[in-house]
Amino acid sequence: MTYDFDLFVIGAGSGGVRAARFSADFGAKVAVAESRYLGGTCVNVGCVPKKLLVYGAHFSDDFEQAKGFGWSTGEAQFDWETLIANKNREIERLNGIYRKLLSNSGVTLFEGHARLTDAHHVEVNGKRYSAKQILIATGGWPQIPDIPGREHAITSNEAFFLKRLPKRVLVVGGGYIAVEFAGIFNGLGSDTRLLYRGDLFLRGFDQAVRTHLAEELTKNGVQLDFKTNIVQIDKQPDGSLLATLEDGRQLETDSIFYATGRRPMLDNLGLENTFVELNDAGYISVNENFETREPSILALGDVIGGVQLTPVATAEGSAIARRLFKPEQYRPVDYRHIPTAVFSQPSIGTVGLTQEQATAEGFNVTIYESRFRPMKLTLTDSAEKTLMKLVVDARTDKVLGVHMVGPDAGEIIQGLAIALKAGATKRLFDETIGVHPTSAEEFVTLRTPVMAS
């Protein structure tokens, strides 16, 4: 049978674009359909604009710390509208780059909502196209719990386009988006409180990392309120919001920001016209080749509920393109030792197993840990401390996990991720000469264990 396209990708996020470009470069005839914005969540309402806001929020500390180095900066003034306008301009530039990447690869771009009509056909803007393979890469979407007054709350989608910076903000959630935005709002001058229903945020991260960040956020002025949740939101006559908590307390604020999870974006996708199945959590079920129950339909990224990180989606897109159109270059995605960063203030960088995971998996672990004041802060009044931690297999000396809370944690962890993937031992860390004076050298000078099991 002759098809209009060898591959039709639904969704122009990082994973979809990578799969489309690589497939086209391998000689396939490819189309992409996107109903919102090129680049997906990461470029438009995710990691890229968020990192720009994080940079903006850091300047309040930079101005204050500059005094210790002899600088007199005067009274700093912040303008939210300028930051958002400049952010928007950068995102528009990136949208254009994604458009050029697709067109330069020979990919046909359809700007409109795509809907599956059967296993080999997609309808976009009233026209029907056939494809040998269809890839679903529609990403995720933030959600707000179904409570009275939920319409008054915002998510990350809206936060990037607020007309003005709220004076008071309640951030609800315990994941990385919640702690990142708590740092952003606090750094830019908002009175910020973070609410989380659990005992401590960042479930799944190393316990030392979680407690250390909680201490540092508190030092920075973020109010942390655990074991609580909002049950109702009421809008006041003056436009402010009144949040009623489970314990009966009421908190008045100007904005309530929810970061309590994301759902796969499958709205009006036409899955009912195919044999594609969802798992119990509502994500698309796929096998190790990213194939759904319908062999001609594949899925990747946030819609399959795996590791929801942009570089993981792009790796999955590469793997799909190679398996379909360049099998001699195919290699499966390796989900071990995936480094990640949380751009909180201070930031987190982590790769490998946490102490808790290593213990649960049966390893006898030796823990090396250091907490210290970064050199940059020694001439300032800042009390911020950096945490560095190694989780080591006592039997083989292999480093199982590396964790950091402090400036440039993500930048430092990226290099150490290569070491872990190569199977580095603690001895190799010890025999590596450090770069002095840096915080990073602490990872190769940790000599005394703080715990051994």
C-alpha positions as CSV (number, residue, x, y, z in Angstrom):
1,M,0.0,0.0,0.0
2,T,1.2,3.5,-0.8
3,Y,1.0,6.1,2.0
4,D,1.1,9.9,2.0
5,F,3.9,9.7,4.7
6,D,6.2,7.1,6.1
7,L,5.9,8.7,9.5
8,F,3.3,11.1,10.8
9,V,4.2,12.7,14.2
10,I,1.4,14.3,16.3
11,G,3.1,16.9,18.5
12,A,6.1,19.2,17.8
13,G,7.7,19.0,21.2
14,S,11.3,18.0,21.8
15,G,10.7,14.3,21.3
16,G,8.4,14.6,18.3
17,V,10.7,17.0,16.5
18,R,13.7,14.9,17.2
19,A,11.9,11.8,15.8
20,A,10.7,13.7,12.8
21,R,14.0,15.3,11.9
22,F,16.1,12.2,12.3
23,S,13.6,10.1,10.3
24,A,13.6,12.7,7.5
25,D,17.4,12.8,7.5
26,F,17.3,9.0,7.1
27,G,15.3,9.4,4.0
28,A,11.7,9.0,5.3
29,K,8.8,11.1,4.2
30,V,7.6,12.8,7.4
31,A,4.9,15.1,8.6
32,V,4.4,16.8,11.9
33,A,1.1,18.3,13.3
34,E,1.1,20.8,16.1
35,S,-1.9,22.7,17.4
36,R,-0.2,25.0,19.9
37,Y,3.4,26.0,19.7
38,L,6.6,24.6,18.2
39,G,9.0,23.2,20.8
40,G,6.3,21.9,23.1
41,T,6.1,22.4,26.9
42,C,9.9,22.7,27.4
43,V,10.5,25.6,25.1
44,N,7.2,27.5,25.6
45,V,5.9,26.9,29.2
46,G,8.5,24.7,30.8
47,C,12.2,24.4,31.3
48,V,13.4,27.2,29.0
49,P,11.3,30.1,30.2
50,K,11.5,28.8,33.7
51,K,15.3,28.8,33.6
52,L,15.1,32.4,32.4
53,L,12.9,33.4,35.3
54,V,15.3,31.5,37.7
55,Y,18.2,33.6,36.3
56,G,16.1,36.8,36.9
57,A,15.3,35.7,40.5
58,H,19.0,35.1,41.3
59,F,19.9,38.8,40.8
60,S,18.4,39.8,44.1
61,D,21.0,37.7,45.9
62,D,23.7,38.9,43.5
63,F,23.1,42.5,44.2
64,E,23.1,41.9,47.9
65,Q,26.3,39.8,47.8
66,A,28.1,42.3,45.7
67,K,28.4,44.6,48.7
68,G,30.9,42.1,50.3
69,F,33.2,42.6,47.3
70,G,33.2,46.4,47.5
71,W,30.4,47.2,45.1
72,S,27.8,49.8,45.8
73,T,24.8,49.1,43.6
74,G,22.3,51.5,44.9
75,E,18.7,50.4,45.3
76,A,17.8,47.8,42.8
77,Q,14.5,48.0,40.9
78,F,12.8,45.0,39.3
79,D,10.2,45.2,36.5
80,W,8.2,42.1,35.9
81,E,6.8,43.3,32.5
82,T,10.3,43.8,31.1
83,L,11.4,40.2,32.2
84,I,8.2,38.7,30.6
85,A,8.5,40.7,27.4
86,N,12.2,39.7,27.0
87,K,11.3,36.1,27.8
88,N,8.5,36.1,25.2
89,R,10.9,37.5,22.5
90,E,13.4,34.7,23.2
91,I,10.7,32.0,23.0
92,E,9.5,33.4,19.7
93,R,13.1,33.1,18.5
94,L,13.2,29.5,19.6
95,N,9.9,28.8,17.9
96,G,11.4,30.0,14.7
97,I,14.5,27.8,15.1
98,Y,12.2,24.7,15.5
99,R,10.4,25.7,12.4
100,K,13.6,26.0,10.5
101,L,14.9,22.6,11.8
102,L,11.8,20.9,10.5
103,S,11.7,22.7,7.1
104,N,15.5,22.2,6.6
105,S,15.0,18.5,7.2
106,G,12.2,18.3,4.6
107,V,9.5,17.7,7.2
108,T,6.0,18.8,6.3
109,L,4.5,20.9,9.1
110,F,0.7,21.0,9.6
111,E,-0.4,23.7,12.1
112,G,-3.6,22.4,13.5
113,H,-5.1,19.7,15.8
114,A,-4.5,16.1,14.6
115,R,-6.9,13.3,15.3
116,L,-6.6,9.6,14.6
117,T,-9.3,8.2,12.4
118,D,-7.8,4.7,12.3
119,A,-4.5,2.9,12.6
120,H,-3.0,4.5,9.5
121,H,-5.0,7.8,9.0
122,V,-4.8,11.2,10.7
123,E,-7.2,14.1,10.1
124,V,-5.8,17.7,10.4
125,N,-7.8,20.9,9.5
126,G,-10.5,18.9,7.8
127,K,-8.1,16.9,5.6
128,R,-7.2,13.2,5.9
129,Y,-3.7,11.8,5.5
130,S,-2.4,8.3,5.5
131,A,0.8,7.1,7.2
132,K,2.7,3.8,7.5
133,Q,3.7,4.8,11.1
134,I,2.1,7.3,13.4
135,L,3.9,8.7,16.5
136,I,2.0,10.2,19.4
137,A,4.2,12.9,21.1
138,T,1.6,15.2,22.5
139,G,3.2,15.7,25.9
140,G,1.5,16.5,29.2
141,W,-0.7,19.2,30.7
142,P,-0.9,20.6,34.2
143,Q,-3.9,19.9,36.3
144,I,-5.6,21.5,39.3
145,P,-7.6,19.4,41.8
146,D,-11.3,19.5,41.6
147,I,-12.0,21.8,44.6
148,P,-14.4,24.7,45.0
149,G,-12.9,27.8,43.5
150,R,-10.3,26.0,41.4
151,E,-10.9,28.4,38.5
152,H,-9.2,31.1,40.6
153,A,-5.9,29.2,40.7
154,I,-3.1,29.1,38.0
155,T,-0.6,26.6,36.8
156,S,2.8,27.0,35.1
157,N,1.0,27.6,31.8
158,E,-0.5,30.8,33.1
159,A,2.4,31.9,35.4
160,F,4.7,32.7,32.4
161,F,2.2,35.2,31.2
162,L,1.0,37.0,34.3
163,K,0.5,40.7,33.7
164,R,2.0,41.6,37.0
165,L,4.1,39.9,39.8
166,P,1.8,39.0,42.7
167,K,2.7,40.5,46.0
168,R,1.7,37.3,47.8
169,V,1.8,33.7,46.4
170,L,0.7,30.3,47.6
171,V,2.6,27.6,45.7
172,V,0.9,24.2,46.1
173,G,2.8,21.0,45.4
174,G,5.9,19.0,46.4
175,G,7.6,18.3,43.1
176,Y,10.4,20.1,41.3
177,I,8.1,22.6,39.6
178,A,6.7,23.7,42.9
179,V,10.1,24.3,44.6
180,E,11.4,26.0,41.5
181,F,8.5,28.4,41.3
182,A,8.6,29.0,45.0
183,G,12.2,30.1,44.5
184,I,11.3,32.3,41.5
185,F,8.5,34.1,43.2
186,N,10.5,34.6,46.4
187,G,13.6,35.8,44.6
188,L,11.6,38.3,42.6
189,G,10.1,39.8,45.7
190,S,6.8,38.0,46.3
191,D,5.8,36.9,49.8
192,T,5.9,33.2,49.1
193,R,4.5,30.2,51.0
194,L,4.7,26.6,49.8
195,L,2.0,24.1,50.8
196,Y,2.4,20.4,50.4
197,R,0.3,17.5,51.7
198,G,3.2,15.3,52.4
199,D,5.8,15.3,55.2
200,L,8.5,16.8,53.0
201,F,8.7,17.8,49.3
202,L,10.7,16.2,46.5
203,R,9.6,12.6,47.2
204,G,12.1,10.2,45.5
205,F,15.1,12.4,45.9
206,D,17.8,11.6,48.5
207,Q,16.6,12.4,52.0
208,A,19.7,14.6,52.8
209,V,19.0,16.6,49.6
210,R,15.3,17.2,50.6
211,T,16.1,18.3,54.2
212,H,19.0,20.5,53.1
213,L,16.9,22.3,50.5
214,A,14.1,22.8,53.1
215,E,16.6,24.4,55.4
216,E,18.0,26.7,52.7
217,L,14.6,27.8,51.4
218,T,13.6,28.7,54.9
219,K,16.7,30.8,55.3
220,N,15.8,32.5,52.0
221,G,12.4,33.5,53.4
222,V,10.1,30.9,51.8
223,Q,7.5,29.8,54.2
224,L,7.1,26.0,54.2
225,D,3.8,24.4,55.3
226,F,3.8,20.6,55.1
227,K,1.0,18.1,55.9
228,T,-1.7,20.4,54.7
229,N,-3.8,21.1,51.6
230,I,-6.3,23.6,50.2
231,V,-9.9,22.5,50.3
232,Q,-11.5,25.6,49.0
233,I,-10.6,28.9,47.2
234,D,-12.8,32.0,47.5
235,K,-12.3,35.3,45.6
236,Q,-12.6,38.4,47.8
237,P,-14.3,41.6,46.8
238,D,-10.8,43.3,46.6
239,G,-9.6,40.7,44.1
240,S,-7.5,38.8,46.6
241,L,-7.9,35.0,47.2
242,L,-8.8,33.2,50.5
243,A,-7.5,29.7,50.7
244,T,-9.2,27.4,53.3
245,L,-7.0,24.6,54.5
246,E,-7.9,21.1,55.7
247,D,-7.2,22.1,59.3
248,G,-9.6,25.1,59.0
249,R,-7.0,27.7,58.7
250,Q,-7.5,30.4,56.1
251,L,-4.7,32.1,54.2
252,E,-5.2,35.3,52.2
253,T,-3.0,35.7,49.1
254,D,-3.0,37.3,45.7
255,S,-2.2,34.2,43.6
256,I,-2.5,30.4,44.1
257,F,-0.1,28.5,41.9
258,Y,-0.7,24.7,41.5
259,A,2.1,22.3,40.7
260,T,0.4,19.1,41.8
261,G,1.0,16.9,38.8
262,R,0.5,16.7,35.0
263,R,-1.7,14.4,32.9
264,P,-1.0,13.0,29.4
265,M,-2.5,15.3,26.7
266,L,-4.8,13.0,24.9
267,D,-7.8,15.2,24.4
268,N,-9.8,14.6,21.2
269,L,-6.9,12.5,19.9
270,G,-9.2,9.8,18.4
271,L,-7.7,6.9,20.4
272,E,-11.1,5.2,20.4
273,N,-10.7,4.7,16.7
274,T,-7.7,2.4,17.3
275,F,-6.6,-0.4,19.5
276,V,-4.3,1.9,21.5
277,E,-4.7,1.1,25.2
278,L,-4.0,3.2,28.3
279,N,-2.5,1.8,31.6
280,D,-4.1,2.2,35.0
281,A,-2.5,5.7,35.4
282,G,-4.0,6.9,32.2
283,Y,-0.8,6.9,30.1
284,I,-0.5,5.2,26.7
285,S,0.8,1.6,27.1
286,V,3.9,0.8,25.0
287,N,6.4,-2.0,24.7
288,E,10.2,-1.6,24.7
289,N,10.0,-0.4,21.1
290,F,7.5,2.3,22.0
291,E,4.8,0.4,20.0
292,T,1.2,0.6,21.3
293,R,-1.3,-2.3,21.0
294,E,-1.7,-0.9,17.5
295,P,1.6,-1.8,15.8
296,S,1.5,1.1,13.4
297,I,1.1,3.6,16.2
298,L,3.9,4.5,18.6
299,A,4.2,6.9,21.5
300,L,7.0,8.6,23.5
301,G,7.7,11.2,26.2
302,D,5.2,12.4,28.8
303,V,2.3,10.5,27.2
304,I,3.8,7.1,28.1
305,G,4.4,8.1,31.8
306,G,8.1,7.2,32.0
307,V,10.9,9.5,33.0
308,Q,9.3,12.9,32.2
309,L,12.4,14.9,31.2
310,T,13.1,16.6,27.9
311,P,16.4,14.9,27.1
312,V,14.7,11.5,27.7
313,A,12.0,12.4,25.2
314,T,14.6,13.4,22.6
315,A,16.6,10.2,23.3
316,E,13.4,8.2,22.7
317,G,12.7,10.1,19.5
318,S,16.2,9.3,18.2
319,A,15.8,5.6,19.1
320,I,12.4,5.4,17.2
321,A,13.8,7.1,14.1
322,R,16.8,4.8,14.0
323,R,14.8,1.6,14.6
324,L,12.3,2.5,11.8
325,F,14.6,4.0,9.2
326,K,18.2,3.3,10.1
327,P,18.2,0.0,12.0
328,E,22.0,-0.4,11.6
329,Q,22.4,2.6,13.9
330,Y,19.7,1.6,16.4
331,R,20.5,1.4,20.1
332,P,17.8,1.3,22.8
333,V,17.4,4.1,25.3
334,D,19.5,3.5,28.5
335,Y,17.4,4.8,31.4
336,R,20.2,4.1,33.9
337,H,22.1,7.0,35.4
338,I,19.9,9.8,34.1
339,P,21.2,13.0,35.5
340,T,18.7,15.6,36.5
341,A,18.6,19.1,38.0
342,V,16.1,21.1,40.0
343,F,16.5,24.8,39.5
344,S,15.5,25.7,43.0
345,Q,17.4,28.3,44.9
346,P,19.9,26.8,45.7
347,S,19.8,24.3,42.9
348,I,19.9,20.5,43.0
349,G,21.9,18.2,40.8
350,T,21.6,14.4,41.1
351,V,22.5,11.2,39.3
352,G,22.3,7.6,40.2
353,L,20.8,6.0,43.3
354,T,19.8,7.8,46.5
355,Q,20.9,6.4,49.8
356,E,17.4,5.1,50.4
357,Q,17.2,3.4,47.0
358,A,20.6,1.8,47.4
359,T,19.8,0.4,50.8
360,A,16.4,-0.9,49.5
361,E,18.2,-2.7,46.6
362,G,20.3,-4.5,49.1
363,F,23.6,-2.7,48.8
364,N,25.9,-2.2,51.8
365,V,26.5,1.5,51.4
366,T,29.2,3.9,52.5
367,I,28.2,7.5,52.6
368,Y,30.5,10.5,52.0
369,E,29.0,13.9,52.7
370,S,30.1,17.5,53.0
371,R,28.3,20.7,53.9
372,F,30.2,23.9,53.5
373,R,29.9,27.6,52.7
374,P,30.8,28.3,49.1
375,M,33.9,30.5,48.6
376,K,31.8,33.1,46.8
377,L,29.8,33.7,49.9
378,T,32.7,34.0,52.4
379,L,32.8,37.8,52.0
380,T,29.0,38.2,52.3
381,D,26.4,37.9,55.1
382,S,24.8,34.9,53.3
383,A,24.4,31.8,55.5
384,E,23.7,29.5,52.5
385,K,25.5,26.2,52.6
386,T,26.3,23.7,49.8
387,L,25.7,19.9,50.2
388,M,27.7,17.3,48.4
389,K,27.1,13.5,48.8
390,L,28.4,10.3,47.4
391,V,26.6,6.9,47.8
392,V,29.2,4.1,47.4
393,D,28.8,0.3,47.3
394,A,31.0,-0.8,50.2
395,R,31.7,-4.2,48.5
396,T,32.8,-3.1,45.0
397,D,33.8,0.5,45.8
398,K,31.5,1.6,42.9
399,V,29.9,5.0,43.2
400,L,26.2,4.4,43.0
401,G,24.9,8.0,43.4
402,V,26.1,11.6,43.4
403,H,24.0,14.4,44.9
404,M,24.5,18.1,45.3
405,V,22.6,21.1,46.5
406,G,24.3,24.4,45.7
407,P,25.3,26.9,43.0
408,D,25.7,25.3,39.5
409,A,24.7,21.9,40.7
410,G,23.3,20.9,37.3
411,E,26.4,22.0,35.5
412,I,28.6,19.9,37.9
413,I,26.4,16.8,37.9
414,Q,26.4,16.6,34.1
415,G,30.1,15.7,34.0
416,L,29.8,13.3,36.9
417,A,27.0,11.5,35.2
418,I,29.5,10.3,32.6
419,A,31.7,9.0,35.3
420,L,28.9,7.0,36.8
421,K,27.8,5.6,33.5
422,A,31.4,4.5,33.0
423,G,31.3,2.6,36.3
424,A,33.6,4.9,38.3
425,T,34.8,3.7,41.7
426,K,35.4,5.9,44.8
427,R,39.1,5.2,44.3
428,L,38.9,6.8,40.9
429,F,37.2,9.9,42.4
430,D,40.0,10.0,45.0
431,E,42.8,9.7,42.4
432,T,41.3,12.5,40.3
433,I,43.0,15.9,40.9
434,G,40.6,18.6,41.7
435,V,40.3,22.0,40.1
436,H,41.2,24.5,42.8
437,P,39.5,26.6,44.2
438,T,36.1,25.3,43.2
439,S,33.1,23.7,44.9
440,A,33.3,20.8,42.4
441,E,36.7,19.7,43.7
442,E,34.9,18.6,46.9
443,F,33.6,15.6,45.1
444,V,37.2,14.3,44.7
445,T,38.4,15.2,48.2
446,L,35.7,13.5,50.3
447,R,37.9,11.1,52.3
448,T,36.0,10.3,55.6
449,P,32.8,8.3,55.5
450,V,29.9,9.7,57.5
451,M,28.1,6.4,57.5
452,A,28.8,2.8,56.6
453,S,26.3,-0.1,56.7
